Amino acid sequence: MPIERVFQGTIDHLQILDKDGNVDTNLEPKLPNELLDKMYRLMVLGRLWDKKCIALQRTGRMYTYPPLEGQEAVTVGATLALGNEDWFIPSYRESFGYYIRGLPLDIINLGWMGVEEGLKLDKKAKSFPYAIPIGTQHTHATGVAYALKLKGERSAVLVCGGDGSTSEGDFHDALNFAGVFQVPCVFLIVNNQWAISVPRKSQTKSETIAQKALGYGFKAIQVDGNDILAVYNTVKEALENARSGSGPFLIEAVTYRIGAHTTADDPKKYRSEEEVNFWRDRDPIKRLKVYLAKKGVWNEDYEAKVNAEAVKIIDDAVQKAETYKQEPKNMFNFLYAKMTKDLENQMKECFEA
């Protein structure tokens, strides 16, 4: 009996801007300078805000925080690609994306400062609270996307997760459901090489994370996650296709977490400085800066203005967050839509004793 091949698949890798800021003119998207300027400003703001959050945590003014440095192109590029009609479901490391979706930076700060109101998101932002449990957001996103399809809405869902989340059952349940029911969901897997202290090579034997989508019946691609042009264009196209009824799509963004997993982590215990320096040389902000300089957008004066504006936004946000008067009872009020009897009793014990 002859052998018949019943499946064959491949995964492409996309890079438009290389590590030195050189662009592939055959792939270069025709983006207006206004959008490129916005990308750069947001990445600089994201990095400076990230450094401020770490400083706040180290001085006891913020709780455990997951650093963003090195992944700015993924968060900024992907969130900018969302339409107003789309839904954003991040993991904890994409919380800066809320700012791009219209939430004030001081509100995002409140969440990391342990204030309940920090995750009471404006409905206009069409965003879910970030998921701390690993991988649970994938099933939430698939459910939201299925609801959108049932309601006949022309919108899509973007869900973000780390490479470690692909080792969770939730991820595989979500992809299987999404493929079977062809829901309008884009899975953005941020492959930053490390799931806390577990390296990417210990997560899966697959040559890519992207190829996992093929087993569930839909397409995928791997992109250079430090190339904001590649991230933005790929996510935008995937969302457009999802809205039009083409079903789910998986994007693996290959990047690197320069800092610690969280401020409770010490990455020097499990990875080398040589590895970190290798990725520093592939910095997403640096390569966009070179690209913008060649286009006549970036210069030293521009850089100074961008940084000054970012520092002011951050300082104002910290001042507002730290002077916010919180309501302690909200730790009970916001746990469920309707407070349970047990919670009512606990609140009475706390505030009426």
C-alpha positions as CSV (number, residue, x, y, z in Angstrom):
1,M,0.0,0.0,0.0
2,P,1.5,3.3,-1.0
3,I,2.1,6.0,1.6
4,E,0.0,9.0,1.1
5,R,1.0,12.4,2.7
6,V,-2.0,13.9,4.4
7,F,-0.4,17.0,6.0
8,Q,2.5,19.2,5.4
9,G,3.1,22.6,6.9
10,T,5.7,25.3,7.1
11,I,6.2,28.4,9.3
12,D,7.7,31.6,7.9
13,H,9.8,34.1,9.8
14,L,9.3,37.9,9.1
15,Q,11.8,40.6,9.7
16,I,11.5,44.1,8.1
17,L,14.0,46.1,10.3
18,D,17.2,44.3,11.1
19,K,19.1,44.8,14.4
20,D,21.0,47.8,12.9
21,G,17.9,49.6,11.7
22,N,18.3,48.7,8.0
23,V,15.0,48.1,6.3
24,D,14.0,45.5,3.7
25,T,12.6,47.8,1.0
26,N,10.6,44.9,-0.5
27,L,8.7,44.4,2.8
28,E,8.7,48.0,4.1
29,P,5.1,49.1,4.9
30,K,4.0,52.5,3.8
31,L,3.3,54.0,7.2
32,P,2.8,57.7,7.7
33,N,5.5,59.6,9.7
34,E,2.8,60.5,12.2
35,L,2.4,56.8,13.1
36,L,6.1,56.1,13.1
37,D,6.5,59.1,15.5
38,K,3.8,57.7,17.7
39,M,5.5,54.3,17.8
40,Y,8.8,55.8,18.9
41,R,7.3,58.1,21.5
42,L,5.3,55.2,23.0
43,M,8.2,52.9,23.1
44,V,10.4,55.5,24.8
45,L,7.6,56.3,27.3
46,G,7.1,52.6,27.9
47,R,10.7,52.1,28.8
48,L,11.0,55.1,31.0
49,W,7.8,54.2,32.8
50,D,9.1,50.7,33.2
51,K,12.3,52.0,34.9
52,K,10.2,54.3,37.1
53,C,8.0,51.3,38.2
54,I,11.1,49.3,39.1
55,A,12.4,52.3,41.2
56,L,9.0,52.6,42.9
57,Q,9.0,49.0,43.8
58,R,12.6,49.0,45.1
59,T,11.7,52.0,47.4
60,G,8.5,50.4,48.7
61,R,6.1,52.6,46.8
62,M,4.8,49.8,44.5
63,Y,4.3,46.1,44.8
64,T,5.8,43.2,42.7
65,Y,6.1,44.4,39.1
66,P,7.0,42.6,35.8
67,P,9.6,44.6,33.8
68,L,8.9,45.4,30.2
69,E,12.4,46.4,28.9
70,G,13.3,44.7,25.6
71,Q,9.7,43.9,24.7
72,E,8.4,47.4,23.9
73,A,8.1,46.7,20.1
74,V,5.7,43.8,20.8
75,T,3.5,45.7,23.3
76,V,3.4,49.0,21.4
77,G,3.2,47.5,17.9
78,A,0.5,45.0,18.7
79,T,-1.7,47.4,20.7
80,L,-1.5,50.1,18.0
81,A,-2.6,47.6,15.5
82,L,-5.9,47.1,17.3
83,G,-9.0,48.7,16.0
84,N,-11.4,50.6,18.3
85,E,-13.9,47.7,17.8
86,D,-11.4,45.0,18.9
87,W,-10.8,43.5,22.3
88,F,-7.4,43.5,24.1
89,I,-6.7,40.6,26.6
90,P,-3.1,41.0,27.9
91,S,-0.9,39.1,30.2
92,Y,0.7,41.0,33.1
93,R,3.7,42.2,31.0
94,E,1.6,44.0,28.5
95,S,-0.1,46.3,31.0
96,F,1.4,49.4,29.3
97,G,-0.9,48.5,26.4
98,Y,-3.8,49.9,28.5
99,Y,-2.3,53.3,28.1
100,I,-2.4,52.9,24.3
101,R,-6.0,51.8,24.6
102,G,-6.8,55.1,26.3
103,L,-6.4,54.4,30.0
104,P,-4.5,57.1,32.1
105,L,-1.1,56.0,33.2
106,D,-1.9,56.8,36.8
107,I,-4.7,54.2,36.8
108,I,-2.3,51.6,35.6
109,N,0.1,52.5,38.4
110,L,-2.7,52.0,40.9
111,G,-3.1,48.4,39.8
112,W,0.6,47.7,40.5
113,M,0.3,49.6,43.8
114,G,-2.4,47.2,45.0
115,V,-5.3,49.6,44.7
116,E,-8.5,47.8,43.5
117,E,-9.6,50.6,41.3
118,G,-6.5,50.2,39.2
119,L,-8.1,47.2,37.4
120,K,-11.6,48.7,37.1
121,L,-11.1,49.4,33.4
122,D,-13.1,51.8,31.3
123,K,-15.5,49.8,29.1
124,K,-14.6,52.1,26.2
125,A,-11.1,50.6,26.3
126,K,-12.5,47.1,25.5
127,S,-9.8,45.5,27.6
128,F,-9.7,42.7,30.1
129,P,-7.7,42.9,33.4
130,Y,-4.3,41.3,32.9
131,A,-4.1,37.7,33.9
132,I,-1.6,36.7,36.6
133,P,-2.3,32.9,36.4
134,I,-0.3,31.6,33.5
135,G,-2.3,30.9,30.3
136,T,-5.9,31.5,31.6
137,Q,-6.3,34.5,29.3
138,H,-6.2,32.3,26.2
139,T,-9.5,30.5,27.1
140,H,-11.1,33.8,28.1
141,A,-10.1,35.3,24.7
142,T,-11.5,32.3,22.8
143,G,-14.8,32.7,24.7
144,V,-15.0,36.4,23.9
145,A,-14.2,35.8,20.3
146,Y,-16.9,33.1,20.1
147,A,-19.4,35.5,21.6
148,L,-18.5,38.1,19.0
149,K,-19.0,35.6,16.2
150,L,-22.4,34.5,17.6
151,K,-23.5,38.2,17.9
152,G,-22.4,38.9,14.3
153,E,-20.1,41.7,15.3
154,R,-17.3,42.6,13.0
155,S,-14.5,42.7,15.6
156,A,-11.7,40.6,16.8
157,V,-9.8,39.7,19.9
158,L,-6.0,40.0,20.5
159,V,-4.7,37.9,23.4
160,C,-1.1,38.0,24.6
161,G,0.8,35.2,26.4
162,G,4.4,34.3,27.1
163,D,6.2,31.2,25.8
164,G,5.6,29.6,29.2
165,S,1.9,29.9,28.7
166,T,2.0,27.4,25.8
167,S,2.9,24.7,28.3
168,E,-0.4,25.1,30.0
169,G,-3.5,23.1,29.2
170,D,-5.5,26.4,28.8
171,F,-3.5,27.3,25.8
172,H,-4.2,24.0,24.0
173,D,-7.9,24.0,24.9
174,A,-8.2,27.6,23.6
175,L,-6.4,26.8,20.3
176,N,-8.5,23.7,19.7
177,F,-11.8,25.5,20.4
178,A,-10.7,28.5,18.3
179,G,-9.8,26.2,15.3
180,V,-12.9,24.1,15.5
181,F,-15.3,27.1,15.7
182,Q,-13.2,29.5,13.6
183,V,-13.4,32.3,16.0
184,P,-12.0,35.8,15.3
185,C,-9.1,35.5,17.8
186,V,-5.4,36.4,17.3
187,F,-3.0,34.7,19.7
188,L,0.2,36.7,20.2
189,I,2.8,34.5,21.9
190,V,5.6,36.6,23.2
191,N,8.6,34.3,23.1
192,N,11.0,36.2,25.3
193,Q,13.2,33.1,25.8
194,W,12.5,32.6,29.5
195,A,9.5,31.5,31.6
196,I,10.9,32.8,34.9
197,S,14.0,30.6,35.2
198,V,12.9,27.9,32.6
199,P,14.4,28.5,29.2
200,R,12.5,28.3,25.9
201,K,14.3,25.0,25.0
202,S,12.8,23.3,28.1
203,Q,9.2,24.4,27.3
204,T,8.8,22.5,24.0
205,K,10.8,20.4,21.5
206,S,9.0,22.2,18.6
207,E,11.4,24.2,16.4
208,T,8.9,27.1,16.7
209,I,6.0,27.9,18.9
210,A,4.1,29.2,15.9
211,Q,3.8,25.7,14.4
212,K,1.6,24.6,17.3
213,A,-1.3,26.4,15.6
214,L,-1.0,24.1,12.6
215,G,-2.0,21.1,14.7
216,Y,-5.3,22.9,15.6
217,G,-6.1,23.8,12.0
218,F,-5.2,27.4,11.5
219,K,-2.3,29.5,10.2
220,A,0.6,31.1,12.1
221,I,3.8,33.0,11.5
222,Q,6.9,33.9,13.5
223,V,8.1,37.5,13.5
224,D,11.1,39.4,14.9
225,G,9.5,40.7,18.1
226,N,12.1,43.5,18.3
227,D,11.0,44.8,14.9
228,I,8.0,47.0,15.5
229,L,7.2,47.3,11.8
230,A,6.9,43.5,11.5
231,V,4.9,43.2,14.7
232,Y,2.5,46.0,13.7
233,N,1.9,44.9,10.2
234,T,1.4,41.2,11.1
235,V,-1.0,41.9,13.9
236,K,-3.0,44.4,11.9
237,E,-3.4,42.0,9.0
238,A,-4.3,39.1,11.3
239,L,-6.9,41.2,13.0
240,E,-8.4,42.4,9.7
241,N,-8.6,38.8,8.5
242,A,-10.2,37.6,11.7
243,R,-12.8,40.3,11.5
244,S,-13.7,39.3,7.9
245,G,-14.3,35.7,9.0
246,S,-11.0,34.0,8.2
247,G,-10.8,32.6,11.7
248,P,-8.0,32.5,14.3
249,F,-4.3,33.2,13.7
250,L,-1.2,32.7,15.9
251,I,1.8,35.0,15.9
252,E,5.0,34.1,17.7
253,A,7.0,37.3,18.4
254,V,10.7,36.4,19.1
255,T,12.1,38.9,21.6
256,Y,13.9,38.9,24.9
257,R,13.2,39.9,28.5
258,I,16.2,42.1,29.4
259,G,15.2,42.5,33.0
260,A,13.9,40.2,35.7
261,H,10.8,38.1,35.3
262,T,9.4,40.3,38.1
263,T,11.0,42.4,40.8
264,A,10.9,39.3,43.0
265,D,13.3,37.5,40.6
266,D,17.1,37.5,40.2
267,P,17.9,36.5,36.6
268,K,21.6,36.4,37.2
269,K,21.1,33.1,38.9
270,Y,20.0,31.3,35.7
271,R,21.4,33.2,32.6
272,S,24.6,34.8,31.5
273,E,25.5,38.4,31.0
274,E,26.7,37.4,27.5
275,E,23.2,36.3,26.6
276,V,21.7,39.5,27.8
277,N,24.3,41.6,25.9
278,F,23.5,39.6,22.7
279,W,19.9,40.8,22.9
280,R,20.8,44.3,24.0
281,D,22.5,44.6,20.6
282,R,19.1,43.9,19.1
283,D,17.3,46.6,21.0
284,P,13.9,47.5,19.5
285,I,14.1,51.2,20.3
286,K,17.6,51.6,18.9
287,R,16.7,50.0,15.5
288,L,13.6,52.2,15.1
289,K,15.7,55.3,16.0
290,V,18.1,54.5,13.2
291,Y,15.2,54.0,10.8
292,L,13.6,57.3,11.7
293,A,16.9,59.1,11.5
294,K,17.2,57.9,7.9
295,K,13.7,59.1,7.2
296,G,14.5,62.6,8.7
297,V,12.1,62.1,11.6
298,W,14.7,61.6,14.4
299,N,17.4,64.0,15.5
300,E,19.0,65.0,18.8
301,D,16.5,67.8,19.5
302,Y,13.6,65.4,18.7
303,E,15.1,62.9,21.1
304,A,15.3,65.4,23.9
305,K,11.7,66.5,23.4
306,V,10.4,62.9,23.4
307,N,12.3,62.1,26.6
308,A,11.2,65.3,28.3
309,E,7.5,64.7,27.4
310,A,7.7,61.1,28.6
311,V,9.3,62.1,32.0
312,K,6.5,64.7,32.5
313,I,3.7,62.2,31.7
314,I,5.3,59.6,34.1
315,D,5.9,62.1,36.9
316,D,2.3,63.4,36.7
317,A,1.0,59.8,36.7
318,V,3.0,58.9,39.8
319,Q,1.9,62.0,41.6
320,K,-1.7,61.3,40.9
321,A,-1.5,57.6,41.9
322,E,0.3,58.3,45.1
323,T,-2.2,60.9,46.2
324,Y,-5.2,58.8,45.3
325,K,-7.5,58.2,48.3
326,Q,-8.6,54.6,48.1
327,E,-11.6,53.0,49.6
328,P,-10.5,50.0,51.7
329,K,-13.9,48.3,51.3
330,N,-13.3,47.9,47.6
331,M,-11.2,44.8,48.3
332,F,-14.6,43.2,49.1
333,N,-16.8,45.3,46.7
334,F,-14.9,44.3,43.5
335,L,-14.3,40.6,44.1
336,Y,-17.7,39.5,42.6
337,A,-20.5,41.3,40.8
338,K,-22.7,40.6,43.8
339,M,-21.1,40.2,47.2
340,T,-21.5,36.8,48.9
341,K,-22.8,36.4,52.4
342,D,-19.3,35.3,53.6
343,L,-17.7,38.4,52.1
344,E,-20.4,40.6,53.8
345,N,-19.5,39.0,57.1
346,Q,-15.8,39.4,56.6
347,M,-16.2,43.1,55.7
348,K,-18.3,43.6,58.9
349,E,-15.5,42.0,60.9
350,C,-12.9,44.3,59.4
351,F,-14.8,47.6,59.5
352,E,-17.4,47.2,62.3
353,A,-15.4,45.4,65.0
